[in-house]
Every structure is written in structure tokens, then in C-alpha cells.
Amino acid sequence: MSTKRIVIAGAGIGGLSVIKELRESGVALDDAEITLIDENFEHYLGFTLPWVMRGWRTADSIPIRPSEAGLAGIRTIRATVTGVDAAPKEVVLDDGERVPFDALVLALGARNAPHRVPGLQQAVDAGIAVHFYATADAERAHRALSEFPGGRLVFLVASMPFRCPVAPYEGAFLAADLLAERGVRDRTEIDVYTPEPQPMPSAGPDVGLELAQHVRDAGIGLHPLHQVTEVDAAAKTVRFANGENAPFDLLVFVPPHEPALSLDGAGWIPVDRASMGTGHDGIWAIGDLSSVTSPTDRPLPKAAIFARNGAAAVARNVLHHLGLDDATAALSGLGYCYIDTGAHESARGQGDFFAEPHPDVTLTPASVQLHEEKMREEQQWRSYWE
């Protein structure tokens, strides 16, 4: 029997979850070679970045670097994936090398792209705009908030889709928490501007409205249906497509995102909702890179739980494709996400995002216990790999 070549592109939550699912599948992998490709083999759980912004963690404390033991039995290639040649079944690397595969899982995630909003990078360069979607940037955001004397603080969602649907609201809660601790909250006006019709639109009609009320109850202004067109760094103003302008003293933004890799042209990789297949034989895509539409025609959130759900389905489907297992699996729509609200408390949105006639998701009130659960989730994931 010839060796079955499984290639996983991306060593983040999605890619590593595929390896974990394959290991725990109960299927013998003696005749399979698993290759993992990534630029640096370092990742983090996205929900730890707001903790860096808040000052609860440092930037160097959140990366997770799988140990040699954690990747035992896995062939690793440190390189950037620049393309996929679907017909001969080869992954193309930045150095020109081609890696053949019988089954390929794309889990390369999304990249921050602030250049997509005119003037936004200039505001960053001027020190009046920050974001918290990477470790060094989250640390810069913490310094900016730690030095903020008060004034107008604007949180901006630059475009959709974006990773972690609760991040802008969580960021605003934690900023308010930090400013209150510093004694300057009462002289700070905080507003969130987003192109969404409401928070968490993929979660159905109710939970987003509930979260919106919590935002307003915290004294934070919420402005949905505001699509940014330009940031004027000189005037310290955000301009929107509806003609409105929002002045700011400090801008904290969710950057525009773009896929780390595309197939068949630009954009997110559309996949079959059940199998996560791309339409190319032996190629699947999971996590932030992929685009999944729910039965009620809503985009599935780009959240870690759905990267893990995708990995569970794809691992079984890869084994079936290779003739190593009879069973197949479908993507689960059951998901959750924690929302830090300050004072070391977290709320949680949880439910079935594939329910009909609309997603069935509820919001559990914030508590210290839920925040502790969130911390344990990171510890358990870290302990498996390090």
C-alpha cells in the first residue's frame, strides 16, 4: 500500500486541531504521512489579545509554540504557502518548492490589512490609531490607553467579515474598565461604529440586541450601519459612507481582513457547509480562511470554535477520502464565544448557529466563573502542545 500524503497548511488553531482529531480518530495512521507547513509555527488564542490590550497579559506571554513532543510524528516545513496547483495536487511554497499531497487542508487564516481603508495607516503612523489584532499591536494599544488623558475614544470596525464577532464590544468594555481603574473614565466618551446592523448578526435576532443593550448600559455609544470610507489623520476624523463624521482623540480599530491564501481568484474560500470541501478533489478549507453560509443564509462567524468544528469534520472526511475510514462527518453549527466585560468577568454567547428559522443563541450573564472557564480553555490548549 502506498503512503497517503496528508498536507496541512497552517499551524494555528485550525491546522493543529486537524492533527489532534486525526490522532484521536481511532484510525491507524501507519500508512499516512502528515506534513504541516507554516511560516513560524507560533500561534495564540485570539481571545488573549484583548487581555494584552487591557494589561492583564504581556505580548510575550500569549504565543503558543508547539514542542517537538507536541508535533511528534509530524513532518514540518517552515515556509510560506503562495499557491495550490489543484490538478497535479501540489502546494507551492515561496522558495519555489512544490509539496505533493493526496489530501490537503488549508488553515492559513486571515491577515490584517489596514491599507484597505484610506488614511488608516497614516493615523497609525501618527500614533493616534491602534488595534489589538496582533501581539505587538495589542501592546501598543495598551500603552495608548494607559496614557490616554480622556477625551473622545472611538472603536471602529473597518469592514466585514472580521475575526471574533464580539471583539469590538469586548475591546470597548475592557478599555472602559482600564480607564475607570486609571480614574479617567468619567472624562472619556466611548463610541463604537460598525457596518453591522447589530452586534453578532450571525447569531440571530435576539442575542445581538441584548449585547447592544449591555454596551449602552455601560455608557458606551453604539452606531450600527456605519461603513468607514476614510480616516482623516490630520483632522482626527472618521468619515462614513452615510455622510456622517466621527471625531476622535484616539481610534481603536478592528482592521480590515483578507485571506492569507485564495483559490480560483481573490477572496475567502467558499466551502461546502457540510464537508468543508472546496470543490477541488482532495482539498478542504477551514477556519478564518473559509467562507461558510448557514442554512438561514448568514455567514458563519470567524471564531476559533468553528475552526475546531471544521477540523473535526475535515479530519474524518480526509480519512474517508484516503480510504482509511468508512465514516464521514459534517460541520457542527454548535458554537460559543466568551465576552470579557471587565473586572475579570466574562459573558458567553452559546447555541446553534445552524438552527432554523434563525440561529438559536443565548447570552449568559457575565461572571467571574465564566472568565475562569475562558482562562482554563487557554491553559488546556497550551498544555496539549507545549
GUMAR-891812 format. One record per residue (C-alpha): x, y, z; residue number from 1; residue in one letter. Coordinates in steps of 0.001 Angstrom, whole numbers. Each point is the difference from the previous one (the first is absolute). Example, Ala and Ser with C-alpha at 12.3 -4.5 7.8 and 13.67 -1.06 7.14 Angstrom:
<atoms>
<px 12300, py -4500, pz 7800, pos 1, code A> .
<px 1370, py 3440, pz -660, pos 2, code S> .
</atoms>
This chain:
<atoms>
<px 0, py 0, pz 0, pos 1, code M> .
<px 1400, py 3429, pz -967, pos 2, code S> .
<px 448, py 2672, pz 2645, pos 3, code T> .
<px -2923, py 2436, pz 239, pos 4, code K> .
<px 1271, py 3581, pz 10, pos 5, code R> .
<px -2014, py 2348, pz 2227, pos 6, code I> .
<px 1139, py 3629, pz -171, pos 7, code V> .
<px -1279, py 2630, pz 2429, pos 8, code I> .
<px 764, py 3614, pz -872, pos 9, code A> .
<px -109, py 2149, pz 3139, pos 10, code G> .
<px 1111, py -800, pz 3545, pos 11, code A> .
<px -2624, py 2023, pz 1828, pos 12, code G> .
<px -3151, py -1119, pz 1800, pos 13, code I> .
<px -1509, py -1580, pz -3114, pos 14, code G> .
<px 3055, py -1847, pz -1293, pos 15, code G> .
<px 1078, py -1288, pz 3387, pos 16, code L> .
<px -3559, py -1088, pz 765, pos 17, code S> .
<px 59, py -2147, pz -3157, pos 18, code V> .
<px 3114, py -1751, pz 1307, pos 19, code I> .
<px -1608, py -507, pz 3413, pos 20, code K> .
<px -3170, py -1400, pz -1612, pos 21, code E> .
<px 1998, py -2375, pz -2219, pos 22, code L> .
<px 1949, py -1252, pz 3007, pos 23, code R> .
<px -3192, py -560, pz 2003, pos 24, code E> .
<px -2023, py -1490, pz -2878, pos 25, code S> .
<px 767, py -3609, pz 923, pos 26, code G> .
<px 1169, py -585, pz -3579, pos 27, code V> .
<px 3473, py -1464, pz -526, pos 28, code A> .
<px 2225, py 2567, pz -1692, pos 29, code L> .
<px 2945, py -2301, pz -700, pos 30, code D> .
<px -446, py 421, pz -3756, pos 31, code D> .
<px -505, py 3780, pz 170, pos 32, code A> .
<px 2632, py 2727, pz -81, pos 33, code E> .
<px -1201, py 3261, pz 1563, pos 34, code I> .
<px 1793, py 3196, pz -1026, pos 35, code T> .
<px -611, py 3323, pz 1737, pos 36, code L> .
<px 1047, py 3209, pz -1753, pos 37, code I> .
<px 208, py 3407, pz 1675, pos 38, code D> .
<px 2101, py 3164, pz -17, pos 39, code E> .
<px 1040, py -85, pz 3650, pos 40, code N> .
<px -1933, py -2704, pz 1948, pos 41, code F> .
<px -1206, py 2512, pz 2566, pos 42, code E> .
<px -3611, py 853, pz 698, pos 43, code H> .
<px -2271, py 1252, pz 2776, pos 44, code Y> .
<px -3627, py -197, pz 976, pos 45, code L> .
<px -1570, py 3170, pz -1337, pos 46, code G> .
<px -1845, py 770, pz 3207, pos 47, code F> .
<px 3310, py 565, pz 1798, pos 48, code T> .
<px 753, py 3103, pz -2090, pos 49, code L> .
<px -2576, py 2197, pz 1785, pos 50, code P> .
<px 1636, py -1095, pz 3259, pos 51, code W> .
<px 3253, py 1506, pz -1280, pos 52, code V> .
<px -1831, py 3203, pz -911, pos 53, code M> .
<px -1535, py 109, pz 3474, pos 54, code R> .
<px 3394, py -623, pz 1639, pos 55, code G> .
<px -895, py -3366, pz 1523, pos 56, code W> .
<px 2599, py -1768, pz -2133, pos 57, code R> .
<px 3209, py 966, pz -1785, pos 58, code T> .
<px 553, py -518, pz -3710, pos 59, code A> .
<px 2711, py -2588, pz 556, pos 60, code D> .
<px -2204, py -2095, pz 2319, pos 61, code S> .
<px -2695, py -1001, pz -2500, pos 62, code I> .
<px 1779, py -1707, pz -2937, pos 63, code P> .
<px -310, py -3783, pz -37, pos 64, code I> .
<px 2941, py -1827, pz -1564, pos 65, code R> .
<px -594, py -3739, pz -493, pos 66, code P> .
<px 2841, py -2043, pz 1439, pos 67, code S> .
<px 1853, py -2795, pz -1760, pos 68, code E> .
<px -2037, py -2446, pz 2061, pos 69, code A> .
<px -3222, py 1802, pz -911, pos 70, code G> .
<px 755, py -478, pz -3694, pos 71, code L> .
<px 1429, py -3501, pz 335, pos 72, code A> .
<px -506, py -1987, pz -3169, pos 73, code G> .
<px -796, py 3116, pz -2051, pos 74, code I> .
<px 2231, py 1139, pz -2846, pos 75, code R> .
<px 365, py 3784, pz 227, pos 76, code T> .
<px 925, py 2507, pz -2702, pos 77, code I> .
<px 728, py 3611, pz 928, pos 78, code R> .
<px -1091, py 1985, pz -3053, pos 79, code A> .
<px -2703, py 2273, pz -1398, pos 80, code T> .
<px -2686, py -1592, pz -2163, pos 81, code V> .
<px -458, py 2118, pz -3119, pos 82, code T> .
<px -2396, py -2169, pz -1958, pos 83, code G> .
<px -1622, py -3342, pz -672, pos 84, code V> .
<px 182, py -1842, pz -3309, pos 85, code D> .
<px -3152, py -2075, pz 227, pos 86, code A> .
<px 428, py -2176, pz -3104, pos 87, code A> .
<px 3365, py -1611, pz 849, pos 88, code P> .
<px -876, py 358, pz 3704, pos 89, code K> .
<px 2954, py 2110, pz 1108, pos 90, code E> .
<px 442, py 2779, pz 2558, pos 91, code V> .
<px 2256, py 2795, pz -1287, pos 92, code V> .
<px 2432, py 1605, pz 2482, pos 93, code L> .
<px 1721, py 3373, pz -94, pos 94, code D> .
<px 3367, py -1552, pz -813, pos 95, code D> .
<px -1442, py -1757, pz -3044, pos 96, code G> .
<px -226, py -3427, pz 1641, pos 97, code E> .
<px -3088, py -2055, pz -747, pos 98, code R> .
<px -1441, py -2331, pz 2627, pos 99, code V> .
<px -2168, py -2803, pz -1418, pos 100, code P> .
<px -3118, py -1142, pz 1838, pos 101, code F> .
<px -2810, py -2499, pz -141, pos 102, code D> .
<px -2056, py 2045, pz 2487, pos 103, code A> .
<px 504, py 3692, pz 767, pos 104, code L> .
<px -1509, py 2054, pz 2800, pos 105, code V> .
<px 349, py 3773, pz -324, pos 106, code L> .
<px -16, py 1697, pz 3404, pos 107, code A> .
<px 2146, py 3081, pz -604, pos 108, code L> .
<px -2389, py 2501, pz 1560, pos 109, code G> .
<px -480, py 3697, pz -682, pos 110, code A> .
<px 2392, py 2929, pz -140, pos 111, code R> .
<px -419, py 3556, pz 1239, pos 112, code N> .
<px -248, py 2487, pz -2867, pos 113, code A> .
<px -252, py 3581, pz 1352, pos 114, code P> .
<px 1131, py 1338, pz -3385, pos 115, code H> .
<px -3485, py -784, pz -1337, pos 116, code R> .
<px -1446, py 3085, pz 1741, pos 117, code V> .
<px 1380, py 3276, pz -1376, pos 118, code P> .
<px 1827, py 1954, pz 2698, pos 119, code G> .
<px -120, py -2722, pz 2634, pos 120, code L> .
<px 3678, py -920, pz -172, pos 121, code Q> .
<px 922, py 3694, pz 153, pos 122, code Q> .
<px -1987, py 277, pz 3238, pos 123, code A> .
<px 1890, py -3016, pz 1354, pos 124, code V> .
<px 3319, py 1549, pz -1013, pos 125, code D> .
<px -1026, py 3242, pz 1730, pos 126, code A> .
<px -636, py -1877, pz 3246, pos 127, code G> .
<px -3700, py 878, pz 186, pos 128, code I> .
<px -1371, py -3370, pz -1140, pos 129, code A> .
<px 720, py -3487, pz 1335, pos 130, code V> .
<px -1452, py -3492, pz -243, pos 131, code H> .
<px 286, py -3200, pz 2033, pos 132, code F> .
<px -29, py -2692, pz -2690, pos 133, code Y> .
<px 3657, py -982, pz 378, pos 134, code A> .
<px 2266, py -309, pz 3018, pos 135, code T> .
<px 2179, py 3077, pz -522, pos 136, code A> .
<px -3015, py 2080, pz -1016, pos 137, code D> .
<px -1971, py -1061, pz 3076, pos 138, code A> .
<px 2922, py 1126, pz 2129, pos 139, code E> .
<px 58, py 3361, pz -1805, pos 140, code R> .
<px -3734, py 310, pz 625, pos 141, code A> .
<px 601, py -612, pz 3703, pos 142, code H> .
<px 2632, py 2755, pz 131, pos 143, code R> .
<px -2316, py 2407, pz -1812, pos 144, code A> .
<px -2877, py -684, pz 2395, pos 145, code L> .
<px 2337, py 176, pz 3004, pos 146, code S> .
<px 1080, py 3484, pz -1060, pos 147, code E> .
<px -3403, py 1236, pz -1207, pos 148, code F> .
<px -916, py 3127, pz 1992, pos 149, code P> .
<px -3671, py -102, pz -893, pos 150, code G> .
<px -1956, py 1291, pz -2956, pos 151, code G> .
<px -1727, py -1747, pz -2867, pos 152, code R> .
<px 887, py -3694, pz -404, pos 153, code L> .
<px -1402, py -1642, pz -3130, pos 154, code V> .
<px -102, py -3733, pz -692, pos 155, code F> .
<px -360, py -706, pz -3707, pos 156, code L> .
<px -822, py -3170, pz -1927, pos 157, code V> .
<px 1641, py 747, pz -3322, pos 158, code A> .
<px -1668, py -2672, pz -2125, pos 159, code S> .
<px -1727, py -3370, pz -20, pos 160, code M> .
<px 616, py -2845, pz 452, pos 161, code P> .
<px 2381, py 188, pz 2945, pos 162, code F> .
<px 1431, py -2478, pz 2488, pos 163, code R> .
<px -1803, py -387, pz 3319, pos 164, code C> .
<px -3441, py 1611, pz -302, pos 165, code P> .
<px 5, py 1317, pz 3581, pos 166, code V> .
<px 3500, py 1537, pz -92, pos 167, code A> .
<px -965, py 3664, pz -581, pos 168, code P> .
<px -2494, py -81, pz 2865, pos 169, code Y> .
<px 2327, py -1942, pz 2265, pos 170, code E> .
<px 2715, py 2520, pz -838, pos 171, code G> .
<px -2253, py 2904, pz 946, pos 172, code A> .
<px -987, py -1674, pz 3301, pos 173, code F> .
<px 3639, py -650, pz 904, pos 174, code L> .
<px 1107, py 3496, pz -987, pos 175, code A> .
<px -2716, py 1445, pz 2226, pos 176, code A> .
<px 1169, py -2319, pz 2790, pos 177, code D> .
<px 3606, py 1153, pz -357, pos 178, code L> .
<px -942, py 3682, pz -167, pos 179, code L> .
<px -2178, py -376, pz 3096, pos 180, code A> .
<px 2928, py -1598, pz 1815, pos 181, code E> .
<px 2153, py 2962, pz -1021, pos 182, code R> .
<px -2650, py 2514, pz 1120, pos 183, code G> .
<px -634, py 1551, pz -3427, pos 184, code V> .
<px -3149, py -1848, pz -1105, pos 185, code R> .
<px -2266, py 2833, pz 1134, pos 186, code D> .
<px 1704, py 2385, pz -2391, pos 187, code R> .
<px 40, py -2413, pz -2936, pos 188, code T> .
<px -2722, py -465, pz -2618, pos 189, code E> .
<px 98, py -3473, pz -1573, pos 190, code I> .
<px -1814, py -875, pz -3230, pos 191, code D> .
<px -51, py -3093, pz -2212, pos 192, code V> .
<px -619, py 371, pz -3755, pos 193, code Y> .
<px -656, py -3108, pz -2072, pos 194, code T> .
<px -1394, py -894, pz -3432, pos 195, code P> .
<px -2022, py -2789, pz 1658, pos 196, code E> .
<px -3745, py 497, pz 475, pos 197, code P> .
<px 534, py -1130, pz 3615, pos 198, code Q> .
<px 2663, py -1871, pz 1964, pos 199, code P> .
<px 424, py -3680, pz -874, pos 200, code M> .
<px -2428, py -19, pz -2963, pos 201, code P> .
<px 898, py -3640, pz -772, pos 202, code S> .
<px -1392, py -1019, pz 3396, pos 203, code A> .
<px -3594, py 885, pz -858, pos 204, code G> .
<px -2367, py 2836, pz 887, pos 205, code P> .
<px 50, py -84, pz 3794, pos 206, code D> .
<px 3477, py -420, pz 1461, pos 207, code V> .
<px 1442, py 2937, pz -1941, pos 208, code G> .
<px -2677, py 2337, pz 1282, pos 209, code L> .
<px 674, py -1218, pz 3522, pos 210, code E> .
<px 3730, py 634, pz -372, pos 211, code L> .
<px -749, py 3423, pz -1486, pos 212, code A> .
<px -1989, py 878, pz 3110, pos 213, code Q> .
<px 2893, py -1084, pz 2230, pos 214, code H> .
<px 2290, py 2283, pz -2015, pos 215, code V> .
<px -2318, py 2963, pz 459, pos 216, code R> .
<px -538, py -823, pz 3684, pos 217, code D> .
<px 3777, py 311, pz 414, pos 218, code A> .
<px -205, py 3587, pz -1238, pos 219, code G> .
<px 1461, py -877, pz -3407, pos 220, code I> .
<px -1601, py 1433, pz -3135, pos 221, code G> .
<px -865, py -2503, pz -2734, pos 222, code L> .
<px -350, py 1018, pz -3650, pos 223, code H> .
<px -920, py -2879, pz -2349, pos 224, code P> .
<px -184, py 206, pz -3812, pos 225, code L> .
<px 3046, py 2282, pz -204, pos 226, code H> .
<px 2421, py -1011, pz -2739, pos 227, code Q> .
<px 3276, py 1922, pz 118, pos 228, code V> .
<px 1215, py 1542, pz -3243, pos 229, code T> .
<px 2999, py 1954, pz 1273, pos 230, code E> .
<px 1957, py 950, pz 3093, pos 231, code V> .
<px 1278, py 3574, pz -13, pos 232, code D> .
<px 3043, py -121, pz 2257, pos 233, code A> .
<px 612, py 3744, pz -144, pos 234, code A> .
<px -3561, py 802, pz 1082, pos 235, code A> .
<px -266, py -3046, pz 2302, pos 236, code K> .
<px -3268, py -942, pz -1646, pos 237, code T> .
<px -1577, py -3185, pz -1339, pos 238, code V> .
<px -2195, py 505, pz -3072, pos 239, code R> .
<px -2836, py -2381, pz -838, pos 240, code F> .
<px -1920, py -953, pz -3146, pos 241, code A> .
<px -3231, py 1443, pz 1443, pos 242, code N> .
<px 1565, py 3464, pz 117, pos 243, code G> .
<px 585, py 82, pz 3748, pos 244, code E> .
<px 3341, py 814, pz 1619, pos 245, code N> .
<px 1363, py -1127, pz 3367, pos 246, code A> .
<px 2747, py 2079, pz 1642, pos 247, code P> .
<px 2389, py -1791, pz 2336, pos 248, code F> .
<px 2948, py 545, pz 2274, pos 249, code D> .
<px 967, py -3679, pz -136, pos 250, code L> .
<px -1238, py -2537, pz -2542, pos 251, code L> .
<px 10, py -3723, pz 840, pos 252, code V> .
<px -960, py -2037, pz -3043, pos 253, code F> .
<px -716, py -3504, pz -1183, pos 254, code V> .
<px 2142, py -104, pz -3141, pos 255, code P> .
<px -1307, py -1081, pz -3379, pos 256, code P> .
<px 777, py -3658, pz -615, pos 257, code H> .
<px 1063, py -1909, pz -3078, pos 258, code E> .
<px 555, py -3740, pz -472, pos 259, code P> .
<px 3569, py -1225, pz 307, pos 260, code A> .
<px -587, py -2064, pz -3159, pos 261, code L> .
<px -2709, py -227, pz -2634, pos 262, code S> .
<px -1089, py -2649, pz -2484, pos 263, code L> .
<px -1487, py 731, pz -3417, pos 264, code D> .
<px 499, py 3747, pz 329, pos 265, code G> .
<px -63, py 2571, pz 2777, pos 266, code A> .
<px -2012, py -266, pz 3178, pos 267, code G> .
<px -995, py -2378, pz 2748, pos 268, code W> .
<px -183, py -3651, pz -992, pos 269, code I> .
<px -3617, py -1174, pz -273, pos 270, code P> .
<px -535, py -3529, pz 1298, pos 271, code V> .
<px -2799, py -2509, pz 207, pos 272, code D> .
<px -1760, py 575, pz 3306, pos 273, code R> .
<px -68, py -3662, pz 936, pos 274, code A> .
<px 3335, py -1387, pz -1189, pos 275, code S> .
<px 2132, py 3194, pz -99, pos 276, code M> .
<px 1095, py -1107, pz -3476, pos 277, code G> .
<px 1142, py 2662, pz -2454, pos 278, code T> .
<px -1310, py -1679, pz -3149, pos 279, code G> .
<px 3518, py -1131, pz -883, pos 280, code H> .
<px 669, py -3699, pz 459, pos 281, code D> .
<px 1810, py -644, pz 3262, pos 282, code G> .
<px 97, py 3652, pz 1156, pos 283, code I> .
<px -1819, py 1415, pz 3032, pos 284, code W> .
<px 136, py 3431, pz 1697, pos 285, code A> .
<px -811, py 782, pz 3632, pos 286, code I> .
<px 153, py 2891, pz 2437, pos 287, code G> .
<px 286, py 3669, pz -833, pos 288, code D> .
<px 1139, py -731, pz -3562, pos 289, code L> .
<px -3290, py -1654, pz -906, pos 290, code S> .
<px -3425, py 1432, pz -715, pos 291, code S> .
<px -2980, py -1970, pz 1337, pos 292, code V> .
<px -3638, py 998, pz -338, pos 293, code T> .
<px -2552, py -1256, pz 2520, pos 294, code S> .
<px -3346, py -1560, pz -998, pos 295, code P> .
<px -1594, py 3410, pz 640, pos 296, code T> .
<px 2450, py 1705, pz -2389, pos 297, code D> .
<px 2172, py 1569, pz 2698, pos 298, code R> .
<px 3803, py -127, pz -110, pos 299, code P> .
<px 1468, py -2243, pz 2661, pos 300, code L> .
<px 2094, py 2070, pz 2450, pos 301, code P> .
<px 3772, py -109, pz -341, pos 302, code K> .
<px 573, py -1404, pz 3476, pos 303, code A> .
<px 2304, py -2639, pz 1485, pos 304, code A> .
<px -2849, py -2357, pz 878, pos 305, code I> .
<px -936, py -329, pz -3665, pos 306, code F> .
<px 3617, py -607, pz -974, pos 307, code A> .
<px -76, py -2887, pz 2469, pos 308, code R> .
<px -3407, py -1182, pz -1254, pos 309, code N> .
<px 1332, py 145, pz -3545, pos 310, code G> .
<px 3072, py -1989, pz 984, pos 311, code A> .
<px -2161, py -2726, pz 1555, pos 312, code A> .
<px -2024, py -385, pz -3197, pos 313, code A> .
<px 2935, py 264, pz -2395, pos 314, code V> .
<px 2226, py -2464, pz 1855, pos 315, code A> .
<px -2671, py -2695, pz -384, pos 316, code R> .
<px -662, py 954, pz -3629, pos 317, code N> .
<px 3722, py -111, pz -817, pos 318, code V> .
<px 242, py -3502, pz 1411, pos 319, code L> .
<px -3041, py -1041, pz -2025, pos 320, code H> .
<px 1415, py 1583, pz -3167, pos 321, code H> .
<px 3229, py -1941, pz 442, pos 322, code L> .
<px -1838, py -3283, pz 565, pos 323, code G> .
<px 1125, py -249, pz 3609, pos 324, code L> .
<px -3475, py 251, pz 1560, pos 325, code D> .
<px -3575, py -654, pz -1080, pos 326, code D> .
<px -1567, py 2901, pz 1893, pos 327, code A> .
<px -411, py 3618, pz -1079, pos 328, code T> .
<px -928, py 3016, pz 2115, pos 329, code A> .
<px -1768, py 3342, pz -355, pos 330, code A> .
<px 817, py 3389, pz 1465, pos 331, code L> .
<px -1766, py 676, pz 3296, pos 332, code S> .
<px -1775, py 3311, pz 408, pos 333, code G> .
<px 202, py -181, pz 3797, pos 334, code L> .
<px 2263, py 2773, pz 1219, pos 335, code G> .
<px 797, py 2454, pz 2730, pos 336, code Y> .
<px 2155, py 2951, pz 782, pos 337, code C> .
<px 951, py 1784, pz 3206, pos 338, code Y> .
<px -341, py 3764, pz 358, pos 339, code I> .
<px 2205, py 1719, pz 2568, pos 340, code D> .
<px -1904, py 2843, pz 1607, pos 341, code T> .
<px 2610, py 1244, pz 2496, pos 342, code G> .
<px 793, py -666, pz 3656, pos 343, code A> .
<px 1158, py -3513, pz -1005, pos 344, code H> .
<px -3539, py -970, pz -971, pos 345, code E> .
<px -1184, py -1556, pz -3271, pos 346, code S> .
<px -3361, py -602, pz -1616, pos 347, code A> .
<px -549, py -2803, pz -2522, pos 348, code R> .
<px -2021, py -283, pz -3178, pos 349, code G> .
<px -808, py -3624, pz -746, pos 350, code Q> .
<px -2361, py -1982, pz -2210, pos 351, code G> .
<px -757, py -1460, pz -3416, pos 352, code D> .
<px 1005, py 2309, pz -2832, pos 353, code F> .
<px -1590, py -2381, pz -2534, pos 354, code F> .
<px -3427, py -75, pz 1654, pos 355, code A> .
<px -3061, py 991, pz -2020, pos 356, code E> .
<px -1877, py 2253, pz -547, pos 357, code P> .
<px 2842, py 1931, pz 1615, pos 358, code H> .
<px 3057, py -770, pz 2159, pos 359, code P> .
<px -855, py -1029, pz 3552, pos 360, code D> .
<px 2639, py 1791, pz 2071, pos 361, code V> .
<px -292, py 1311, pz 3554, pos 362, code T> .
<px 2153, py 2353, pz 2039, pos 363, code L> .
<px 998, py -1132, pz 3499, pos 364, code T> .
<px 566, py 2916, pz 2419, pos 365, code P> .
<px 3557, py 952, pz 865, pos 366, code A> .
<px 1658, py -1659, pz 2977, pos 367, code S> .
<px 3409, py -678, pz 1474, pos 368, code V> .
<px -663, py -3717, pz -516, pos 369, code Q> .
<px -367, py 401, pz -3762, pos 370, code L> .
<px 3208, py 2021, pz -150, pos 371, code H> .
<px 1768, py -2809, pz 1839, pos 372, code E> .
<px -1425, py -2500, pz -2518, pos 373, code E> .
<px 1435, py 2126, pz -2782, pos 374, code K> .
<px 3428, py -28, pz 1617, pos 375, code M> .
<px -168, py -3773, pz 490, pos 376, code R> .
<px -755, py -459, pz -3691, pos 377, code E> .
<px 3264, py 1696, pz -890, pos 378, code E> .
<px 1933, py -2001, pz 2609, pos 379, code Q> .
<px -1366, py -3316, pz -1248, pos 380, code Q> .
<px 806, py 769, pz -3627, pos 381, code W> .
<px 3480, py 1233, pz 892, pos 382, code R> .
<px 777, py -3067, pz 2113, pos 383, code S> .
<px -855, py -2335, pz -2888, pos 384, code Y> .
<px 2592, py 1541, pz -2328, pos 385, code W> .
<px 2802, py 1432, pz 2111, pos 386, code E> .
</atoms>
